[in-house]
Amino acid sequence: MFTHDDAAALGDELTRLRRALHREPEVGLHLPRTQERVLEALEGLPLEISTGKDLSSVTAVLRGGRPGPAVLLRADMDALPVQEDTGVDYASRLPDAMHACGHDLHVAGLVGAARLLAAHREELAGDVVFMFQPGEEGYGGAKIMIDEGLLDAAGSMPVAAYAVHVFSTGLPAGFVGTKGGTFMASSDSFDVRVVGKGGHGSSPHAACDPIPPLCEIVTALQTRVTRSINVLDPAVVTVGKLRAGTTRNVIPEDGRLEATVRTFSEQTRQDVRELVMETVEGIASAHRVKAEVDYRHDYPVTENSVDEARFALETAGELFEGRTFESPQPFLGSEDFSYVLQQVPGAMLFLSACPPVPDPSAAPVNHSPQAVFDDSVLPDAALLLATLAARRLEGTTA
């Protein structure tokens, strides 16, 4: 239905869109300028478009020329609170905001898929739902869109859902991979506040110092994970922020830490929560300080359907011969596309957008201030998404 030449013809347009988005990144659930650019890019296509109420989402439905079910294609749109340090001529113009995870490429790729599918609308055996989603980076935008009726947008629940996520390192640009089953980790988070009694640095016995128990909690968590969690069903606990005190000779009243947890199963997810609570409370008690824990379950495990992942990888193999791989293991990153996959069978795929460098493994990773993505993969992303939708619809007709 679509050819590489059809997709390549969109390359310049998609690159302009991607770079415009990159220059003006927006963080979180409310992305008014990004939403405006998406609506402009979709203008003139035969789409039924709606926007979100509690977030700047765009949902567009393309009605096929033949009866059939619906397939959902997704792109996330939000940036990260990162100060860009790439030196590219289309770098972010805004302080502390950067498309460091490639979501600008996701948007451009999905716009390209919409253009390819719209050009062949009469041949489609069903409908396609295009999901342009804010708030993937920790805000749960996918869940909000589902709550606002995303999965009913076409009038029936989609029979399959697909998303493509770019990465900036490891393999040359254009390689596509996925795996069935557990594909990405769950993501949880917790904050701990240790409350003691402030005092003079010269007289710790007259105070109740929160810093030693806070530090002990950090190191004890690492040991407890390695000694309490099965290595064949692993967990990662990372303390990314630690804060206490104002100056060297004052014992502070309290101290705080913030951490993230990654797991691959619901059982281990619950086990780690109990482990964290026990560790924090036990150490606090031993030091005669008070501990306050705020533990949050964030994104669930991203579970690809085995059948849909196989279909997606086979399709990618036909489109990009010699450029596909089946991941031997899941990734410890997390995704709120997991909320969609909890209700709709589907698959997330990874697409390398590593820039042309001598050693792809040395290129800066996603979320780095130096992360750079290669725009040449935009036609591939568009072609892959459009082909997945069209073939899946054709395969589900009676």
C-alpha positions as CSV (number, residue, x, y, z in Angstrom):
1,M,0.0,0.0,0.0
2,F,2.8,2.4,0.9
3,T,6.3,2.5,-0.6
4,H,9.6,3.8,0.8
5,D,9.4,6.5,-1.9
6,D,6.0,7.6,-0.5
7,A,7.5,8.0,3.0
8,A,10.8,9.5,1.7
9,A,8.8,12.2,-0.1
10,L,7.6,13.4,3.4
11,G,11.1,13.6,4.8
12,D,11.7,17.4,4.4
13,E,8.2,18.2,5.8
14,L,8.6,15.9,8.8
15,T,12.1,17.2,9.5
16,R,10.8,20.8,9.5
17,L,8.0,19.9,11.9
18,R,10.3,17.9,14.2
19,R,12.8,20.8,14.4
20,A,10.1,23.4,15.0
21,L,8.9,21.3,18.0
22,H,12.5,20.9,19.2
23,R,13.1,24.6,19.3
24,E,10.0,25.2,21.5
25,P,9.8,22.2,23.9
26,E,7.0,22.1,26.5
27,V,7.0,20.0,29.7
28,G,4.1,18.2,31.4
29,L,0.4,17.9,30.6
30,H,-0.2,21.3,29.1
31,L,1.5,21.8,25.8
32,P,-0.5,24.5,24.0
33,R,2.1,25.4,21.4
34,T,2.9,21.8,20.7
35,Q,-0.8,21.0,20.3
36,E,-1.2,23.9,18.0
37,R,1.6,22.7,15.7
38,V,0.1,19.2,15.6
39,L,-3.3,20.6,14.6
40,E,-1.6,22.7,11.9
41,A,0.2,19.6,10.6
42,L,-3.0,17.6,10.4
43,E,-5.0,20.4,8.8
44,G,-6.7,19.3,5.5
45,L,-6.6,15.6,6.3
46,P,-10.0,13.7,6.5
47,L,-9.8,13.3,10.2
48,E,-12.3,13.5,13.1
49,I,-10.3,15.6,15.6
50,S,-10.9,16.1,19.3
51,T,-8.7,17.7,22.0
52,G,-8.3,16.9,25.7
53,K,-10.0,18.6,28.6
54,D,-7.4,18.2,31.3
55,L,-4.4,18.0,29.1
56,S,-3.3,19.3,25.6
57,S,-3.9,16.0,23.8
58,V,-5.0,15.5,20.2
59,T,-7.0,12.5,19.2
60,A,-7.7,12.1,15.5
61,V,-9.8,9.3,13.8
62,L,-9.3,8.3,10.2
63,R,-12.4,6.4,8.8
64,G,-11.4,3.7,6.3
65,G,-13.2,3.3,3.1
66,R,-14.2,-0.3,4.0
67,P,-15.9,-1.5,7.2
68,G,-13.7,-3.0,9.9
69,P,-12.3,-2.5,13.4
70,A,-10.0,0.2,14.7
71,V,-6.2,0.3,15.3
72,L,-4.5,2.9,17.5
73,L,-1.2,4.5,16.9
74,R,0.5,6.6,19.5
75,A,3.1,9.4,19.9
76,D,4.0,11.2,23.1
77,M,4.7,15.0,22.8
78,D,6.2,16.3,26.0
79,A,9.8,17.4,26.6
80,L,12.0,17.1,29.7
81,P,13.2,19.7,32.2
82,V,16.7,19.5,30.9
83,Q,19.0,22.3,29.8
84,E,20.1,21.4,26.2
85,D,23.8,21.2,25.5
86,T,24.0,19.8,21.9
87,G,25.1,22.8,19.8
88,V,22.7,22.0,17.0
89,D,21.2,24.9,15.1
90,Y,17.7,24.0,16.0
91,A,18.4,23.6,19.7
92,S,15.8,24.5,22.3
93,R,15.2,28.2,22.7
94,L,13.7,27.8,26.2
95,P,15.7,27.4,29.4
96,D,15.5,24.1,31.3
97,A,13.4,22.4,28.6
98,M,14.6,20.0,25.9
99,H,13.3,17.2,23.8
100,A,16.0,14.9,25.2
101,C,13.9,11.7,24.7
102,G,13.0,12.1,21.1
103,H,9.3,12.8,21.6
104,D,9.5,15.4,18.9
105,L,10.5,12.7,16.4
106,H,7.5,10.6,17.7
107,V,5.1,13.4,16.8
108,A,6.6,14.0,13.4
109,G,6.6,10.2,12.6
110,L,2.9,9.9,13.6
111,V,2.0,12.9,11.5
112,G,3.7,11.2,8.6
113,A,1.8,8.0,9.2
114,A,-1.4,10.0,9.2
115,R,-0.5,11.5,5.8
116,L,0.3,8.1,4.3
117,L,-2.9,6.4,5.6
118,A,-5.1,9.4,4.6
119,A,-3.8,9.1,1.1
120,H,-5.0,5.5,1.0
121,R,-8.1,5.9,3.1
122,E,-10.5,4.2,0.7
123,E,-8.4,1.0,0.8
124,L,-8.4,0.8,4.6
125,A,-10.5,-2.0,6.1
126,G,-11.4,-0.1,9.3
127,D,-10.4,3.0,11.2
128,V,-7.2,4.4,12.6
129,V,-7.0,6.3,15.9
130,F,-4.0,8.7,16.2
131,M,-3.1,9.4,19.8
132,F,-0.9,12.5,20.3
133,Q,-0.2,12.4,24.1
134,P,1.2,15.0,26.5
135,G,2.7,14.1,29.9
136,E,4.5,10.8,29.3
137,E,7.5,11.9,31.4
138,G,6.0,11.1,34.8
139,Y,2.6,12.7,34.4
140,G,0.5,9.7,33.3
141,G,-0.9,11.5,30.3
142,A,-1.9,8.2,28.6
143,K,-4.1,7.3,31.6
144,I,-5.8,10.7,31.5
145,M,-6.5,10.3,27.8
146,I,-8.0,6.9,28.4
147,D,-10.2,8.3,31.2
148,E,-11.3,11.0,28.8
149,G,-12.5,8.4,26.3
150,L,-9.5,7.8,24.0
151,L,-10.3,4.1,23.5
152,D,-13.9,4.9,22.4
153,A,-12.9,7.6,19.9
154,A,-13.6,5.4,16.9
155,G,-16.8,4.0,18.3
156,S,-15.3,0.6,19.2
157,M,-12.3,-0.5,21.3
158,P,-9.2,-0.8,19.1
159,V,-8.1,-4.3,18.3
160,A,-4.5,-3.4,18.4
161,A,-2.2,-0.5,19.5
162,Y,1.3,0.4,18.4
163,A,4.0,2.9,19.3
164,V,7.5,3.6,18.2
165,H,10.1,5.0,20.5
166,V,13.4,6.3,19.3
167,F,16.8,5.9,21.0
168,S,19.9,7.9,20.5
169,T,22.7,5.3,21.2
170,G,23.8,1.7,20.8
171,L,23.0,0.9,17.2
172,P,23.2,2.7,13.8
173,A,20.2,4.7,12.8
174,G,17.3,2.8,11.3
175,F,17.5,-0.4,13.4
176,V,14.1,-1.5,14.7
177,G,13.5,-4.0,17.6
178,T,11.0,-5.2,20.1
179,K,10.1,-8.4,22.0
180,G,6.9,-10.1,23.2
181,G,5.9,-10.2,26.8
182,T,7.5,-7.9,29.4
183,F,9.2,-5.2,27.4
184,M,9.8,-2.3,29.9
185,A,9.8,-2.0,33.6
186,S,7.3,-0.6,36.0
187,S,8.2,2.8,37.5
188,D,7.5,3.7,41.1
189,S,8.8,6.5,43.3
190,F,9.2,7.4,46.9
191,D,10.2,10.4,49.0
192,V,11.6,10.1,52.6
193,R,11.7,12.9,55.1
194,V,13.8,12.1,58.2
195,V,13.0,14.4,61.1
196,G,15.3,14.9,64.0
197,K,16.3,17.7,66.3
198,G,18.5,20.5,65.1
199,G,21.5,21.8,67.0
200,H,25.2,23.0,66.9
201,G,27.6,20.9,64.9
202,S,30.0,20.9,67.8
203,S,27.5,19.2,70.1
204,P,25.7,16.4,68.2
205,H,24.9,14.7,71.5
206,A,22.5,17.5,72.3
207,A,20.7,17.2,69.0
208,C,19.2,14.4,67.0
209,D,21.0,14.4,63.7
210,P,18.9,13.3,60.7
211,I,21.8,13.1,58.3
212,P,23.5,9.8,59.4
213,P,20.2,7.8,59.3
214,L,19.4,9.4,55.9
215,C,22.7,8.3,54.5
216,E,22.3,4.8,56.1
217,I,18.9,4.4,54.4
218,V,20.5,5.1,51.0
219,T,23.2,2.4,51.5
220,A,21.0,-0.1,53.3
221,L,18.4,0.0,50.4
222,Q,21.1,-1.1,47.9
223,T,22.1,-4.0,50.1
224,R,18.6,-5.1,50.9
225,V,17.6,-5.2,47.3
226,T,20.5,-7.4,46.4
227,R,19.9,-9.7,49.3
228,S,16.1,-9.8,49.4
229,I,15.0,-9.7,45.7
230,N,15.4,-12.7,43.4
231,V,18.1,-11.8,40.8
232,L,15.9,-13.6,38.1
233,D,13.1,-11.2,38.8
234,P,15.2,-8.1,39.5
235,A,14.6,-4.6,41.0
236,V,16.5,-1.4,40.8
237,V,16.3,1.2,43.5
238,T,18.1,4.5,42.7
239,V,18.2,7.5,45.0
240,G,18.5,10.5,42.7
241,K,18.2,13.3,45.2
242,L,19.5,13.8,48.7
243,R,19.1,17.1,50.6
244,A,19.8,18.2,54.1
245,G,21.2,21.1,56.0
246,T,22.2,24.7,55.2
247,T,25.8,25.1,56.4
248,R,28.6,23.0,57.8
249,N,28.3,23.7,61.5
250,V,24.6,23.4,62.0
251,I,22.8,20.1,62.5
252,P,19.6,20.4,60.5
253,E,16.1,19.6,61.7
254,D,15.4,17.3,58.8
255,G,16.7,15.7,55.6
256,R,15.1,14.3,52.5
257,L,15.7,11.9,49.7
258,E,13.9,11.1,46.5
259,A,14.1,7.7,44.7
260,T,12.9,5.7,41.8
261,V,12.1,1.9,41.7
262,R,12.1,-0.3,38.6
263,T,10.7,-3.8,38.5
264,F,9.4,-6.4,36.0
265,S,6.6,-8.1,37.9
266,E,3.8,-7.1,40.2
267,Q,5.0,-9.4,43.0
268,T,8.4,-7.9,43.1
269,R,6.9,-4.4,42.8
270,Q,5.0,-5.1,46.0
271,D,8.0,-6.8,47.7
272,V,10.1,-3.7,47.1
273,R,7.6,-1.4,48.6
274,E,7.5,-3.5,51.8
275,L,11.3,-3.6,51.8
276,V,11.6,0.1,51.5
277,M,9.1,0.7,54.3
278,E,10.8,-1.8,56.6
279,T,14.2,-0.4,56.0
280,V,13.3,3.2,56.5
281,E,11.3,2.6,59.6
282,G,13.9,0.3,61.1
283,I,16.8,2.7,60.6
284,A,14.8,5.7,61.8
285,S,13.8,3.8,65.0
286,A,17.4,2.8,65.6
287,H,18.5,6.4,65.4
288,R,15.5,7.8,67.4
289,V,14.4,10.0,64.6
290,K,11.0,10.1,62.8
291,A,10.6,9.0,59.2
292,E,7.8,10.0,56.8
293,V,7.5,8.0,53.6
294,D,5.5,8.9,50.5
295,Y,5.5,5.8,48.3
296,R,3.8,6.1,44.9
297,H,3.0,3.4,42.3
298,D,3.6,5.2,39.0
299,Y,3.7,3.4,35.6
300,P,2.9,-0.4,35.4
301,V,5.1,-2.9,33.5
302,T,4.9,-2.4,29.7
303,E,3.6,-5.8,28.4
304,N,3.7,-6.4,24.7
305,S,1.3,-8.9,23.3
306,V,3.4,-11.9,22.1
307,D,1.4,-12.1,18.9
308,E,1.4,-8.4,18.2
309,A,5.1,-8.1,18.9
310,R,5.8,-11.0,16.5
311,F,3.6,-9.4,13.8
312,A,5.2,-6.0,14.3
313,L,8.7,-7.4,14.1
314,E,7.9,-9.4,11.0
315,T,6.4,-6.3,9.3
316,A,9.5,-4.3,10.2
317,G,11.7,-7.1,8.8
318,E,9.9,-6.9,5.5
319,L,10.2,-3.1,5.4
320,F,13.8,-2.8,6.6
321,E,15.6,-6.0,5.7
322,G,18.7,-6.5,7.8
323,R,17.7,-3.8,10.2
324,T,15.6,-5.6,12.8
325,F,16.4,-7.3,16.1
326,E,14.5,-9.1,18.8
327,S,15.5,-7.9,22.2
328,P,16.8,-10.7,24.4
329,Q,15.7,-9.0,27.6
330,P,13.4,-6.2,28.7
331,F,14.5,-2.7,29.3
332,L,14.5,-1.0,32.7
333,G,13.0,2.2,31.4
334,S,9.3,2.7,31.8
335,E,6.5,3.9,29.7
336,D,2.9,5.1,30.2
337,F,1.9,3.4,26.9
338,S,1.7,0.5,29.4
339,Y,-1.8,1.9,30.3
340,V,-3.0,1.4,26.8
341,L,-1.5,-2.1,26.5
342,Q,-3.3,-3.1,29.7
343,Q,-6.5,-2.8,27.8
344,V,-5.6,-3.3,24.1
345,P,-3.2,-6.0,22.7
346,G,-0.3,-4.3,21.0
347,A,3.4,-3.6,21.0
348,M,5.9,-0.8,21.5
349,L,8.9,-0.9,19.2
350,F,12.3,0.8,19.5
351,L,13.8,2.6,16.5
352,S,17.4,3.8,16.6
353,A,17.9,7.4,15.7
354,C,21.5,7.4,16.6
355,P,23.5,10.2,14.8
356,P,26.2,9.2,12.4
357,V,29.1,8.8,14.8
358,P,32.1,6.4,14.7
359,D,31.0,4.4,17.7
360,P,27.2,4.4,18.3
361,S,27.7,2.9,21.8
362,A,29.5,6.1,22.8
363,A,26.7,8.4,21.7
364,P,24.9,10.3,24.5
365,V,21.8,8.4,25.7
366,N,18.1,9.5,25.9
367,H,17.6,12.1,28.6
368,S,21.1,13.4,28.4
369,P,21.6,17.2,27.7
370,Q,23.9,16.1,24.8
371,A,21.4,13.6,23.3
372,V,21.1,14.1,19.5
373,F,18.7,12.2,17.2
374,D,19.0,11.6,13.5
375,D,16.1,13.1,11.5
376,S,16.7,10.6,8.6
377,V,14.7,8.0,10.4
378,L,11.4,10.0,10.3
379,P,10.2,8.4,7.0
380,D,11.0,5.0,8.5
381,A,8.9,5.8,11.6
382,A,6.0,7.0,9.4
383,L,6.2,4.0,7.1
384,L,6.4,1.5,9.9
385,L,3.4,2.9,11.8
386,A,1.2,3.3,8.7
387,T,2.0,-0.2,7.5
388,L,1.3,-1.8,10.9
389,A,-2.1,-0.1,11.0
390,A,-3.0,-1.0,7.4
391,R,-1.9,-4.6,7.6
392,R,-3.5,-5.2,11.0
393,L,-6.8,-3.9,9.7
394,E,-6.6,-6.1,6.7
395,G,-5.8,-9.1,8.8
396,T,-8.9,-8.6,11.0
397,T,-11.5,-8.3,8.3
398,A,-13.9,-11.3,8.0
